[in-house]
Amino acid sequence: MNKPGIFLRESTGLVREIGPLTALLMNIDFIAFPTGFILLLSSTFNFPRGNPMIAVMIAAVLFLPLTVLLNRVGITYYRTASDYIFITRNLNPSIGFASMFMFTIDQMFFNAVLTSLGITAGLAPSLYAIGLSNHDRALTVIGSTLMSNPVMVFMISSVIFTVLIIINALSVRAGKYLASALSMFGLVVFALTVALTYVLAPQIIIAINKVAPNVLMQAVKVAHSLPSYGASMDTVYLIPYLAYVFPFINFVLSIGGEMKRGKAMPIAIYGAYAVSAVFLVISVWLILSAININYINGLFAIYYGLAPSVTYPSTLPPPYPQALLILAIRNPVVQWLIALGSFVWYVNVVSVLIIQIARYILALSFDRVLPSALAYVNPKTHTPIAAHALDLVVTIVIMYLYNLSVVPLLTATMDVSTLVTIIMYFMVITITAIIVGLRIRSILTAALGTYTTVLFAWIAYQEAANPLAYLFTPEINAYIIGFFATLFIAGLITYHAVRYYRLRRENIDINQLFREIPPE
């Protein structure tokens, strides 16, 4: 057999046209702090004496070194899937491929779940509240149906996701501008929602007492009976909920090859982090200043069935902030604006995930591990059409399984897949940073990698050790973590199988690809 020779690869065909503002807005979409805000408020009852505002501030400081690390990766590798390039070129090609293969499928799970949650946790409760507020039975029925009818949720989610995919497949600019527009709209409506909740807090309380006279008194009693580890430890245990927000500034790493050189990368990473931290701190402070935290904790505990002696009233929408606010608003335009905004808080994440997934598929194919057809970029639209098509098919299948519960326990996918992302994606990056730091004798890089690895290990331990508090059960934990571990192993097998095949049939050792930085 002849010794394999070096072969050249062409550019991806993607265009370097994303400037600082677009990159910032898209990264704000990805970090998804409005849904993180809702998650935090709806979970404080697990640690009822904790201070959410202090937890946010501590978490913002704790995760800041990760921001520094990811920015160093981004400005070093201005490439498509620069995090993938960082891992495979510095750690190990097969581990890097397996990790990103798993993460790509994981992001498809997020797409499926977030599109559905945009309806069931965003739009539907808001429509239910509008119907109650305006005595419109039709809207109340629609809202109730969307919260409880999985077939309807699947059908609507499928259509929405398909439209988003088509937009991105037809025009790379349209996809990016759409994500930016959704980001701006979501930011404005989120700020409006928090401000109105603060101003109209007395009216919200009056509205709740009007439609459900005894529920707030019951909520306070339930809140006082919730188990606690004490104020300090409850605050500490709220920090893992922020792992659903602060680490996720890595979107721009996946599109590094399309970003203009210069300030775009750091502005997107540090800017998105700063905006999210500021919005979260101010929002939590305003909400808790206006509404007694015992009301919030008690209502969510009742809503989630943790107070068997108390039934959540059907005359009250789910206790999400936007739904309760709508009860106190009489302007129908503002009501619908908030309802649409609460839907966008979820779907704007999907709008950038679609872009990210396609770029990862393209990168995995560009390195000749996945079929090269998936790396095709249309010269007119500058979009990876085949990658988008694969994303559409797989995500719709997952969406079907998720909404119709065809696969047992799949409905907790997002909660556990966040833990999986920490273990099999973020910790792979941080461990790679340790190795790079030691190899190039960079104390800062090694220190950043060591610190962030320890932080993620602590987060993973807390979520695995106390799964009921972090929204999943041990059975779900084992089931879904096992599934993603299987994907990781499948990625390892795929890499070595493809390497063996190409070596035998094409006389090409794909390991050579991982000794170079791919062109753009």
C-alpha positions as a printed NumPy array, in Angstrom:
array([[  0.   ,   0.   ,   0.   ],
       [  1.326,   3.435,  -0.889],
       [  1.89 ,   5.916,   1.857],
       [ -1.082,   8.292,   2.005],
       [ -0.337,  11.714,   0.679],
       [ -1.468,  15.137,   1.734],
       [ -4.558,  16.319,  -0.1  ],
       [ -6.008,  19.815,  -0.289],
       [ -9.472,  20.85 ,   0.765],
       [-11.499,  23.636,  -0.699],
       [-13.095,  26.427,   1.31 ],
       [-16.484,  25.761,   2.927],
       [-18.2  ,  28.35 ,   0.745],
       [-19.602,  30.235,   3.729],
       [-19.248,  34.02 ,   3.591],
       [-17.513,  36.106,   6.254],
       [-20.201,  38.755,   6.65 ],
       [-21.415,  38.687,  10.275],
       [-20.549,  41.908,  12.067],
       [-20.409,  42.7  ,  15.796],
       [-24.076,  43.681,  16.267],
       [-25.498,  40.655,  14.458],
       [-23.105,  38.352,  16.286],
       [-24.097,  39.913,  19.628],
       [-27.824,  39.574,  18.994],
       [-27.502,  35.975,  17.83 ],
       [-25.401,  35.071,  20.858],
       [-27.995,  36.692,  23.145],
       [-30.561,  34.419,  21.497],
       [-28.431,  31.398,  22.317],
       [-27.754,  32.24 ,  25.953],
       [-31.553,  32.374,  26.399],
       [-31.712,  34.283,  29.661],
       [-35.52 ,  34.913,  29.506],
       [-36.194,  31.173,  29.692],
       [-33.446,  30.904,  32.316],
       [-35.26 ,  33.589,  34.302],
       [-38.506,  31.615,  34.128],
       [-36.701,  28.401,  35.074],
       [-35.126,  30.061,  38.114],
       [-38.379,  31.603,  39.365],
       [-40.294,  28.381,  38.792],
       [-37.682,  26.346,  40.678],
       [-36.925,  28.397,  43.797],
       [-39.528,  26.397,  45.72 ],
       [-36.997,  23.54 ,  45.748],
       [-34.747,  25.763,  47.896],
       [-37.316,  28.199,  49.352],
       [-35.067,  30.211,  51.666],
       [-32.473,  30.909,  48.979],
       [-31.968,  34.355,  47.493],
       [-32.264,  34.102,  43.68 ],
       [-30.714,  37.524,  43.078],
       [-27.585,  36.65 ,  45.058],
       [-27.456,  33.277,  43.273],
       [-27.478,  35.043,  39.897],
       [-24.69 ,  37.423,  40.927],
       [-22.532,  34.609,  42.314],
       [-23.116,  32.482,  39.2  ],
       [-22.203,  35.41 ,  36.932],
       [-18.832,  35.63 ,  38.691],
       [-18.29 ,  31.853,  38.797],
       [-18.849,  31.359,  35.058],
       [-16.876,  34.425,  33.939],
       [-13.587,  32.461,  33.535],
       [-15.388,  30.169,  31.079],
       [-16.27 ,  33.264,  29.07 ],
       [-12.597,  34.232,  28.968],
       [-11.647,  30.714,  27.887],
       [-14.241,  30.498,  25.109],
       [-13.252,  33.912,  23.803],
       [ -9.622,  32.733,  23.607],
       [-10.779,  29.709,  21.617],
       [-12.887,  31.863,  19.3  ],
       [-10.228,  34.446,  18.459],
       [ -7.601,  31.727,  17.979],
       [ -9.72 ,  29.659,  15.569],
       [-11.797,  31.834,  13.249],
       [-13.258,  28.731,  11.658],
       [-16.585,  26.974,  11.233],
       [-17.104,  25.014,  14.475],
       [-14.028,  26.503,  16.118],
       [-14.778,  24.638,  19.369],
       [-14.666,  21.385,  17.373],
       [-11.382,  22.454,  15.762],
       [ -9.998,  23.338,  19.202],
       [-10.81 ,  19.91 ,  20.644],
       [ -9.832,  17.722,  17.683],
       [ -6.561,  19.532,  16.944],
       [ -5.428,  19.662,  20.575],
       [ -6.988,  16.714,  22.416],
       [ -7.802,  13.761,  20.184],
       [ -9.549,  13.515,  16.786],
       [-11.835,  10.605,  17.713],
       [-12.832,  12.07 ,  21.092],
       [-13.403,  15.469,  19.503],
       [-15.554,  13.983,  16.747],
       [-17.531,  11.832,  19.207],
       [-18.112,  14.762,  21.54 ],
       [-19.341,  17.075,  18.782],
       [-21.398,  14.312,  17.159],
       [-23.158,  13.792,  20.495],
       [-23.522,  17.548,  21.039],
       [-25.027,  18.035,  17.572],
       [-27.713,  15.415,  18.23 ],
       [-28.185,  16.947,  21.69 ],
       [-28.873,  20.33 ,  20.077],
       [-31.474,  18.679,  17.858],
       [-33.163,  17.498,  21.054],
       [-33.095,  21.1  ,  22.294],
       [-34.679,  22.262,  19.035],
       [-37.48 ,  19.727,  19.346],
       [-38.134,  20.486,  23.001],
       [-37.795,  24.269,  22.835],
       [-40.155,  24.587,  19.876],
       [-42.712,  22.574,  21.826],
       [-42.091,  24.484,  25.057],
       [-42.572,  27.746,  23.196],
       [-46.179,  26.608,  22.773],
       [-46.868,  24.766,  26.045],
       [-44.943,  27.035,  28.462],
       [-44.928,  30.308,  26.529],
       [-47.85 ,  30.9  ,  24.193],
       [-50.503,  28.565,  25.643],
       [-50.488,  29.923,  29.253],
       [-50.612,  33.446,  27.83 ],
       [-53.588,  32.642,  25.59 ],
       [-55.291,  31.   ,  28.561],
       [-54.705,  34.171,  30.599],
       [-56.009,  36.423,  27.8  ],
       [-59.122,  34.272,  27.597],
       [-59.701,  34.477,  31.362],
       [-59.   ,  38.217,  31.439],
       [-61.405,  39.005,  28.594],
       [-63.963,  36.284,  29.369],
       [-63.227,  34.784,  25.96 ],
       [-64.019,  31.091,  26.276],
       [-62.622,  30.284,  22.839],
       [-59.143,  31.552,  23.783],
       [-59.323,  29.777,  27.126],
       [-60.106,  26.509,  25.37 ],
       [-57.315,  27.058,  22.825],
       [-54.823,  27.795,  25.58 ],
       [-55.914,  24.772,  27.593],
       [-55.781,  22.55 ,  24.512],
       [-52.275,  23.668,  23.599],
       [-51.109,  22.916,  27.134],
       [-52.574,  19.42 ,  27.135],
       [-52.979,  18.116,  23.574],
       [-49.665,  16.608,  22.385],
       [-50.914,  15.996,  18.844],
       [-51.72 ,  19.684,  18.36 ],
       [-48.399,  20.71 ,  19.885],
       [-46.499,  18.343,  17.603],
       [-48.303,  19.524,  14.472],
       [-47.815,  23.235,  15.202],
       [-44.218,  22.739,  16.34 ],
       [-43.43 ,  20.787,  13.175],
       [-44.783,  23.54 ,  10.944],
       [-42.905,  26.269,  12.824],
       [-39.632,  24.376,  12.75 ],
       [-40.011,  23.51 ,   9.07 ],
       [-40.578,  27.157,   8.186],
       [-37.457,  28.182,  10.131],
       [-35.401,  25.524,   8.342],
       [-36.687,  26.607,   4.915],
       [-35.805,  30.255,   5.616],
       [-32.26 ,  29.267,   6.591],
       [-31.896,  26.927,   3.617],
       [-33.032,  29.556,   1.11 ],
       [-30.875,  32.422,   2.365],
       [-28.038,  32.56 ,   4.852],
       [-28.669,  36.272,   5.381],
       [-32.375,  35.751,   5.952],
       [-31.621,  33.193,   8.654],
       [-29.17 ,  35.486,  10.415],
       [-31.389,  38.558,  10.175],
       [-34.381,  36.582,  11.394],
       [-32.433,  35.423,  14.452],
       [-31.308,  39.014,  15.121],
       [-34.859,  40.353,  14.765],
       [-36.246,  37.714,  17.111],
       [-33.489,  38.57 ,  19.589],
       [-34.418,  42.269,  19.568],
       [-38.127,  41.524,  19.862],
       [-37.548,  39.093,  22.718],
       [-35.358,  41.581,  24.596],
       [-37.904,  44.384,  24.289],
       [-40.855,  42.241,  25.351],
       [-38.892,  40.723,  28.239],
       [-37.975,  44.181,  29.545],
       [-41.605,  45.284,  29.107],
       [-42.897,  42.2  ,  30.931],
       [-40.605,  42.688,  33.92 ],
       [-41.279,  46.442,  34.113],
       [-45.059,  46.005,  33.938],
       [-44.972,  43.204,  36.506],
       [-43.134,  45.521,  38.893],
       [-45.49 ,  48.458,  38.278],
       [-48.715,  46.434,  38.235],
       [-47.872,  44.048,  41.093],
       [-50.793,  45.265,  43.287],
       [-53.223,  44.783,  40.392],
       [-51.804,  41.298,  39.745],
       [-52.458,  40.33 ,  43.365],
       [-55.977,  41.766,  43.142],
       [-56.631,  39.868,  39.898],
       [-55.411,  36.583,  41.401],
       [-57.566,  37.043,  44.498],
       [-60.541,  37.831,  42.28 ],
       [-60.383,  34.675,  40.165],
       [-59.   ,  32.382,  42.911],
       [-59.845,  33.966,  46.308],
       [-57.963,  31.617,  48.644],
       [-55.026,  30.514,  46.519],
       [-52.475,  33.093,  47.754],
       [-53.17 ,  32.285,  51.405],
       [-52.734,  28.608,  50.595],
       [-49.564,  29.401,  48.652],
       [-47.986,  31.09 ,  51.679],
       [-48.803,  28.108,  53.897],
       [-47.367,  25.703,  51.344],
       [-44.223,  27.833,  50.94 ],
       [-43.601,  27.837,  54.695],
       [-43.878,  24.048,  54.799],
       [-41.34 ,  23.415,  52.021],
       [-38.099,  21.714,  53.152],
       [-34.997,  23.898,  53.31 ],
       [-31.244,  23.611,  53.86 ],
       [-31.094,  27.104,  55.341],
       [-30.745,  30.48 ,  53.647],
       [-27.053,  30.166,  52.734],
       [-27.111,  26.627,  51.37 ],
       [-30.43 ,  27.166,  49.57 ],
       [-28.827,  30.097,  47.745],
       [-25.809,  27.961,  46.797],
       [-28.079,  25.186,  45.533],
       [-29.858,  27.657,  43.242],
       [-26.606,  28.23 ,  41.328],
       [-26.833,  25.021,  39.204],
       [-30.016,  26.42 ,  37.633],
       [-27.838,  29.179,  36.177],
       [-25.813,  26.504,  34.369],
       [-28.783,  26.502,  31.978],
       [-27.816,  30.077,  31.038],
       [-24.312,  31.434,  31.584],
       [-22.192,  28.728,  29.884],
       [-24.173,  29.005,  26.661],
       [-22.249,  31.804,  24.986],
       [-20.648,  29.313,  22.626],
       [-22.933,  29.868,  19.631],
       [-20.506,  32.263,  17.928],
       [-17.81 ,  29.586,  18.095],
       [-19.84 ,  27.527,  15.632],
       [-20.014,  30.382,  13.095],
       [-16.495,  31.754,  13.573],
       [-15.776,  31.241,   9.883],
       [-18.585,  33.641,   8.978],
       [-17.669,  36.418,  11.412],
       [-15.677,  39.465,  10.434],
       [-12.242,  39.56 ,  12.035],
       [-11.622,  42.064,  14.797],
       [-14.04 ,  42.92 ,  17.586],
       [-17.023,  40.793,  16.525],
       [-16.046,  37.697,  18.527],
       [-15.278,  39.361,  21.903],
       [-18.238,  41.729,  21.564],
       [-20.554,  38.782,  20.942],
       [-19.176,  36.706,  23.828],
       [-18.594,  39.322,  26.523],
       [-21.539,  41.44 ,  25.385],
       [-24.042,  38.601,  25.524],
       [-22.702,  37.561,  28.918],
       [-22.94 ,  41.096,  30.32 ],
       [-26.427,  41.727,  28.918],
       [-27.693,  38.434,  30.33 ],
       [-26.174,  39.011,  33.767],
       [-27.522,  42.558,  34.025],
       [-30.99 ,  41.612,  32.788],
       [-31.186,  38.628,  35.126],
       [-30.077,  40.536,  38.228],
       [-32.371,  43.499,  37.597],
       [-35.321,  41.304,  36.594],
       [-35.095,  39.032,  39.625],
       [-34.677,  42.049,  41.895],
       [-37.722,  43.843,  40.441],
       [-39.971,  40.778,  40.534],
       [-39.07 ,  39.82 ,  44.108],
       [-39.397,  43.444,  45.222],
       [-42.904,  43.541,  43.822],
       [-44.254,  40.068,  44.581],
       [-43.699,  38.1  ,  47.783],
       [-41.4  ,  35.162,  47.051],
       [-43.672,  32.963,  49.181],
       [-46.445,  33.607,  46.648],
       [-44.148,  32.502,  43.822],
       [-42.804,  29.43 ,  45.626],
       [-46.209,  28.362,  46.895],
       [-47.998,  28.806,  43.568],
       [-45.414,  26.777,  41.667],
       [-45.345,  24.074,  44.352],
       [-49.139,  23.783,  44.097],
       [-49.046,  23.899,  40.289],
       [-46.486,  21.068,  40.166],
       [-48.565,  18.953,  42.568],
       [-46.224,  19.105,  45.563],
       [-49.057,  20.093,  47.912],
       [-51.518,  17.173,  47.634],
       [-54.074,  18.852,  49.883],
       [-54.333,  21.893,  47.575],
       [-55.577,  21.832,  43.982],
       [-54.393,  24.461,  41.545],
       [-57.497,  26.423,  40.44 ],
       [-58.6  ,  26.19 ,  36.805],
       [-59.648,  29.858,  36.994],
       [-55.98 ,  30.827,  37.212],
       [-53.414,  30.46 ,  34.431],
       [-50.141,  28.661,  35.184],
       [-48.069,  30.904,  37.49 ],
       [-45.562,  31.977,  34.841],
       [-44.876,  35.735,  35.238],
       [-46.172,  36.693,  31.799],
       [-49.444,  34.798,  32.28 ],
       [-50.158,  36.338,  35.7  ],
       [-49.29 ,  39.784,  34.343],
       [-51.806,  39.443,  31.524],
       [-54.581,  39.082,  34.129],
       [-53.847,  42.616,  35.332],
       [-53.59 ,  44.237,  31.889],
       [-56.647,  45.577,  30.15 ],
       [-55.005,  46.628,  26.876],
       [-55.462,  43.767,  24.375],
       [-52.533,  44.954,  22.222],
       [-50.142,  44.713,  25.166],
       [-51.638,  41.353,  26.167],
       [-50.958,  39.883,  22.74 ],
       [-47.52 ,  41.493,  22.578],
       [-46.537,  39.745,  25.8  ],
       [-48.075,  36.476,  24.617],
       [-46.068,  36.549,  21.372],
       [-42.961,  37.616,  23.251],
       [-43.203,  34.665,  25.639],
       [-43.325,  32.385,  22.588],
       [-40.324,  34.11 ,  21.007],
       [-38.248,  33.592,  24.193],
       [-38.13 ,  29.925,  23.236],
       [-38.218,  30.063,  19.442],
       [-35.409,  32.619,  19.151],
       [-33.09 ,  29.975,  20.617],
       [-34.235,  27.557,  17.917],
       [-33.502,  30.158,  15.219],
       [-29.794,  30.124,  16.124],
       [-29.623,  26.419,  16.955],
       [-30.638,  25.713,  13.357],
       [-27.617,  27.68 ,  12.178],
       [-25.296,  26.074,  14.729],
       [-26.331,  22.486,  13.981],
       [-25.815,  22.953,  10.24 ],
       [-22.318,  24.344,  10.851],
       [-21.352,  21.402,  13.039],
       [-22.64 ,  18.903,  10.477],
       [-20.7  ,  20.762,   7.799],
       [-17.497,  20.688,   9.89 ],
       [-17.808,  16.985,  10.697],
       [-18.247,  16.298,   6.98 ],
       [-15.503,  18.698,   5.972],
       [-13.089,  16.49 ,   7.915],
       [-14.269,  13.494,   5.829],
       [-15.792,  11.599,   8.773],
       [-19.455,  12.147,   7.911],
       [-20.428,  11.791,   4.211],
       [-18.947,  14.605,   2.155],
       [-22.374,  15.348,   0.632],
       [-23.413,  16.883,   3.938],
       [-20.665,  19.501,   3.513],
       [-22.246,  20.878,   0.34 ],
       [-22.822,  24.643,   0.438],
       [-25.018,  26.074,  -2.307],
       [-22.98 ,  28.69 ,  -4.212],
       [-26.016,  30.959,  -4.702],
       [-27.609,  30.848,  -1.242],
       [-24.349,  30.168,   0.669],
       [-26.287,  27.716,   2.833],
       [-25.452,  24.093,   3.753],
       [-28.705,  22.717,   2.35 ],
       [-28.003,  19.025,   2.958],
       [-27.067,  19.712,   6.586],
       [-30.314,  21.65 ,   7.102],
       [-32.299,  18.802,   5.546],
       [-30.725,  16.265,   7.903],
       [-31.449,  18.525,  10.868],
       [-35.09 ,  18.839,   9.795],
       [-35.642,  15.086,   9.504],
       [-33.958,  14.12 ,  12.768],
       [-35.53 ,  16.956,  14.781],
       [-39.057,  16.212,  13.541],
       [-38.607,  12.569,  14.559],
       [-37.41 ,  13.606,  18.017],
       [-40.27 ,  16.092,  18.278],
       [-42.748,  13.314,  17.518],
       [-41.229,  11.018,  20.125],
       [-41.083,  13.83 ,  22.687],
       [-44.62 ,  15.145,  22.33 ],
       [-46.383,  11.816,  21.97 ],
       [-44.242,  10.054,  24.611],
       [-43.588,   7.167,  22.26 ],
       [-40.234,   6.672,  23.977],
       [-40.708,   6.409,  27.764],
       [-39.253,   9.236,  29.861],
       [-38.248,  11.277,  26.807],
       [-40.258,  14.267,  28.07 ],
       [-37.428,  15.229,  30.445],
       [-34.879,  15.349,  27.65 ],
       [-33.988,  19.031,  27.954],
       [-33.289,  18.873,  31.677],
       [-30.994,  15.865,  31.505],
       [-29.408,  16.826,  28.196],
       [-28.166,  20.012,  29.857],
       [-26.329,  17.819,  32.347],
       [-25.04 ,  15.705,  29.452],
       [-23.869,  18.865,  27.674],
       [-21.886,  19.833,  30.76 ],
       [-20.208,  16.428,  31.03 ],
       [-19.653,  15.55 ,  27.379],
       [-19.173,  18.957,  25.763],
       [-18.13 ,  21.735,  28.134],
       [-15.88 ,  19.504,  30.238],
       [-14.211,  18.184,  27.078],
       [-13.392,  21.789,  26.135],
       [-12.092,  22.655,  29.601],
       [ -9.963,  19.493,  29.795],
       [ -8.563,  20.335,  26.354],
       [ -7.645,  23.775,  27.703],
       [ -5.674,  22.141,  30.523],
       [ -3.735,  20.01 ,  28.036],
       [ -3.062,  22.955,  25.71 ],
       [ -1.968,  25.122,  28.618],
       [  0.484,  22.519,  29.849],
       [  1.826,  21.867,  26.341],
       [  2.45 ,  25.515,  25.459],
       [  3.328,  26.406,  29.057],
       [  0.519,  28.937,  29.366],
       [ -0.326,  29.223,  33.055],
       [ -3.48 ,  31.233,  32.308],
       [ -4.895,  28.691,  29.835],
       [ -4.151,  25.775,  32.154],
       [ -5.629,  27.654,  35.129],
       [ -8.8  ,  28.549,  33.211],
       [ -9.189,  24.933,  32.116],
       [ -8.617,  23.561,  35.623],
       [-10.982,  25.994,  37.313],
       [-13.813,  25.519,  34.808],
       [-13.412,  21.725,  34.869],
       [-13.805,  21.732,  38.657],
       [-16.807,  24.087,  38.424],
       [-18.602,  21.898,  35.891],
       [-17.777,  18.773,  37.897],
       [-19.445,  20.379,  40.939],
       [-22.513,  21.378,  38.898],
       [-22.793,  17.87 ,  37.425],
       [-22.447,  16.303,  40.874],
       [-25.146,  18.524,  42.382],
       [-27.613,  17.761,  39.593],
       [-26.91 ,  14.023,  39.676],
       [-26.983,  13.865,  43.497],
       [-30.26 ,  15.8  ,  43.833],
       [-32.151,  15.047,  40.603],
       [-35.631,  15.73 ,  41.986],
       [-34.702,  19.348,  42.696],
       [-33.241,  19.817,  39.244],
       [-36.313,  18.617,  37.354],
       [-35.636,  14.959,  36.634],
       [-35.728,  11.61 ,  38.434],
       [-33.017,   8.94 ,  38.842],
       [-34.787,   6.698,  36.318],
       [-34.882,   9.451,  33.704],
       [-31.324,  10.337,  34.62 ],
       [-30.013,   6.844,  33.854],
       [-32.164,   6.418,  30.734],
       [-31.221,   9.606,  28.919],
       [-27.618,   9.861,  30.086],
       [-27.238,   6.283,  28.861],
       [-28.675,   7.292,  25.505],
       [-26.245,  10.17 ,  25.052],
       [-23.342,   8.037,  26.293],
       [-24.313,   5.565,  23.568],
       [-24.2  ,   8.404,  21.021],
       [-20.711,   9.307,  22.228],
       [-19.565,   5.7  ,  21.871],
       [-21.222,   5.515,  18.44 ],
       [-19.219,   8.601,  17.465],
       [-15.98 ,   6.9  ,  18.5  ],
       [-16.868,   3.772,  16.537],
       [-17.892,   5.825,  13.499],
       [-14.629,   7.735,  13.491],
       [-12.442,   4.624,  13.617],
       [-14.628,   2.741,  11.133],
       [-14.472,   5.605,   8.617],
       [-10.74 ,   5.962,   9.143],
       [-10.254,   2.24 ,   8.431],
       [-12.543,   2.398,   5.37 ],
       [-10.865,   5.433,   3.795],
       [ -7.426,   4.008,   4.505],
       [ -8.29 ,   0.706,   2.784],
       [-10.407,   2.024,  -0.106],
       [ -9.004,   5.515,  -0.741],
       [ -5.49 ,   5.219,   0.649],
       [ -6.204,   8.274,   2.803],
       [ -5.585,   8.448,   6.531],
       [ -8.08 ,  10.992,   7.877],
       [ -5.852,  11.478,  10.914],
       [ -3.783,  13.69 ,   8.638],
       [ -6.69 ,  16.137,   8.45 ],
       [ -6.475,  16.669,  12.179],
       [ -2.861,  17.806,  11.97 ],
       [ -3.864,  20.942,  10.087],
       [ -6.239,  23.849,  10.539],
       [ -8.934,  23.67 ,   7.828],
       [ -9.302,  26.572,   5.396],
       [-12.352,  28.786,   5.314]])
